[in-house]
C-alpha cells in the first residue's frame, strides 16, 4: 500500500471515528489498519492520532493533514472522472458557491438552458457569504471581483460586468413623482442596503454622490427588492438582480442615465494542472449568457 492509499485510510478513520469501523468497511483486520497508520506517521515524522483503548483524537498535525487529504481526494476523483469522460459529454456533480442573491436571481434564470444543454451535469448550489469566498470545497465560486484573493491557490476569470441603477415601482412614482435630477433623490424615500443606519451615500459614475434617507434599511437583498416592489421607496441595485421585476412591470427605471461605476462578476476555481470539463463548460456557458 502506497502513501496515497494510507492517507485515504487515515481520512476514513477520521470520518468514521474508529479503526474498527474502517476495518469492517474495508474487510481487513483492525490491526492492519493500525499498522498502515503507524507506517504513515513514521514516514511523515509526526503523530496524526492520539490512541487510547476507548477513543481516538486527532492531533494538530492530523487536523492539517486531514484537511489537505480531503481536497487531494476530491481532486483525484475529479481527475479520474475527467479522464473517463474525455470524448463524452460533460457530466458529474458540480458544486457552485455564491452569495444568495447571485444564486437565486442571477444564476437560476439561466439554469433551464444550461440543464437542457448539459443534462448529465448535476449542480449543487451553496449559499455562502461574500466574505467566505472563494470557497475551497466548491468546484467554482461566483462573486463580485475579490481583491487580494489567494492567486497561488485559485484561478479567477471574469464572467460579466454590471453596475447599479435606480428603480422604483409604478405606484411609488404615481404617488411621489418621478425624480428628474440626482439632487431630487434627497426628497424621496430610498431603500438603503446595510445593517444599521437609515441613511447612505450613493456614488455614481459621473463622480456625483447623494446622501439618501429612507424608512427601511436591510442587509437582505430580497427584502430591499420586495420593499421596492411594494412601493416603499427607490432601490439602487444591479439590473440583473431585478430583471424579472422589470420584465413584469413591477419595477421601472428611474434616472436611467445615473449608474454606479462598473463592477465585475468573477468565477474562482482551484488552480489545477488540468481544468475539468464540467468547470470549463459552466464558465463558457454563463460567460456567453451574461
N, C-alpha and C positions, 0 to 999 in steps of 0.2 A: 504493500500500500504506500503510495507516494504522499508527499506533503499536502497536496491539494485535497486528496481524499481524507487525510487525517484532519485537516482544517474543517472540512464539511462535517466530519463526525463530531468534532468539538461543537460546531454550531448546533447540531442536532441535540447534543447533551444539554446545552443551554436552553434550547427551545422546549425540550420535553421534560427537563428538570431532574433527570436521573439517568445513570448509566444503564440501569436495569431496563428502563423503558426503551432506550435506544437499542440495547442488545436484542430485545424481543422484536423490535421493528426490523432489525437487520438480520434476524435469525442467527445470531452469534452469541457467544458467552459474554457475560459482564466482564470477566477477566480479560477477554480480548479487547473490549472497548477501553478498559483502564490501561492496558499495555500500550495501545496506539496513542492514547492521550499523553502518557508518560513519555513516549518517544517524541511526540510533537513538542512538548515542553522542553525536553533535553535539546532538541535541535534549535529551538528559539532561545534557550538560555534563560527563560523566565517561567514563573509559575502562573498558569492560567486559571486553575481551580483550586480552592481550598477544600479538601476532602475530610469528611468525618464519617463515623459509622451510620449516621442518620441523615446527613444532608450534604449538599454541595453549595459552595459560594463562589461567585466569580470574582477574581481579583481585579484590580485597576487595569493591569496589563491585559487581563482576559476580556474586560469590557471593551477596551480599544480594539483588540484583535477580533472580537465578535462583530463589532460594527463594520469593520472593514471586510470581514469574510462574507457578511450578508450581501454587501454590494458586489463583491467579486463573484459570488454565486449567481446573483441576478444577471450580471454581465456575461458570465459564462453561458447561462441558459439562453440569453439573447443571442449570443454568438452561434450557439447550436441551432436555434430557431432560424436565424438569418441564413446560415449555410444550407439548411434543409429547404428553405423557401426560395432559394435562388432559382430564377426561371419560373417561379409561380407567382400568383397574385399576392399582394401584401396580406399578412394575416397575423394573428396573435393578439395578446392583450396590450393596450397602450394606455398608460396612466398619464393623465393631463392634470396638472395643478395650476390653479389660478384663483384670484380673488373672486368672491361670489358673483359680483355684477358682471364680470367678464364671462363666467360660465353661463349664467342664466340669460344674459341679454346680448352678448356678442357671439358666443360660441353656439348656443342652442339653435338659433335660426339657421345656421349653416349645416347642422348635423344631418338633416334628412338627405341632402345632396351627397354628403360625404358617405353616409351609410349605404346609399343606393349604389355609389360607385365602388366602395370597398366593403362589401358585406362581411368579409372574413376578419375584419379588424374589430375587436371588442374594446370599446372606450370605457375607461374608468376615470370619472371626473371627481377631483378632490378640491374642495373649497379650502383655500389657505390664505391667511392674512398676507398682505403685501410684504410686510417686514420679514416674513419667514421664507420668502422666495429668493433664488430658485430652490426648489425642494429636491434634495438629493435622492430621495427614494422614488421620485416620479421620473417617467421617461422624458417628459418635457414640461416646462413651466412657462406660463404666459403671464406677462406683467408689463406695466409701463417700464421704460428703459431704466435699468438699475445701475447706478453709479458705483464704481469700485467693486463689482462682483468678482468672485474668485475665477479669474480667467485661466488659472492653472488647472482648474478642475472642470469648469464649464465652458461651453461654446455658446455665444449669443448671436442670434440672427434677427435682423429687423423684419417685421411682418407687415406693418402698415403705419401710416401717420394719421393723427387725428388732432382735433382741437375742441375746446369748449365753445358752446354757443348758447344764446339766450332763448328760452322757450316759456310759453305760458298757455293756459287753457283759453279757448274762445270765451268762456264765461267770465274769466278774470278780466280779459281785455274789454268785454262789453260793459263790465261793472266799473272798471278803473281807468279805461282809456289805454291807448297804445303809446308807450314812451317813444319819443322821436329823437332823443339825444341820450348819451350816457349819463349826463348830469341829472336827467329826469328820473333815473333809476332810484335816486335817493328819496324820491317821493313815493316810491312803490314798495310793496311788501315783497321782499326777496327771501328765498329759501336758502339758508346757509348750511353748508356741509361742515361738520365739526362735532365737538363734544360738549362745549360749554357756552361760549359767547354767542349771543344772538346777532352780533354784527360781524362782518367780514369785509375784507378788501378784495375786490375782483380786479384782476390785472388783465389788460387787453393788449393785443399785438401792436396796436397803434402807439403804445407807450403810455396810454392813459390808464388811470386806476380810479375806482369809485368805491367808497365805503358804503356798504349797503346794510340794511337792517330788516329784520323780519320777526314774525311771531312764532316761528318754528325753526329749530336747529336740530340736526341729526347727523350721526356718522354712519347711517344706514342709507345706501343709495336707493333702495326700494321705497323707503319712507319719503325721501325727497321727491322721487318721481311721482308717487301716488298723491302727495300733497299738491304738486303742480297740476296733476290731472283734476283734482278736486277744486281747483281754483283758489287755493290758499295763497299762492304767490308765484313769482318768476323763478325759474331754475336756470343755472349756469352749468352746463353738463355736455359731454360729447354727444353728437348726434347719433352715433351708432348705439348708444345706451338707450335712447328713447325712440328708435326708429319705428317700432310698432305703434307707439302712441301718435307719432306724426302721420303714419300711414292711415290710421283710423280717424284722424282729425281731432283727437282728444288733446293734443298739444299743437301749437302753431309757432313758427319762428318769430322772434322779437329782435329788432335791430340786427338784421341778418348780416350786415357788414361788420358787426362788432364780434370779434372772436379772440380767443386766447392765443398765445404762442403755440406752435406745433409741438405735440408730444409724439412719442413713438411706442408702438406695441412691439415687444420682442418675444421671441421664443428662446428658452435656455435648456440645453441638454448636456449631459455629462460628456466630457472630452474622451473619446474612444478612438482606437486605431481604425475603426470602421463605423459607419453610420447605419444603423438598422433601417431596412427598407420602410418599415412602418412609420418611423420618425420622419424620414425624408418625404414620404408620401403625405403625411399630415402637414408638414411645413409647406410643401409645394401647393397643396390644395388650398389651404387657408390664406397663404400669401396671394394667390391668384384671386380668391374670393374677395378679399379685402381690397 
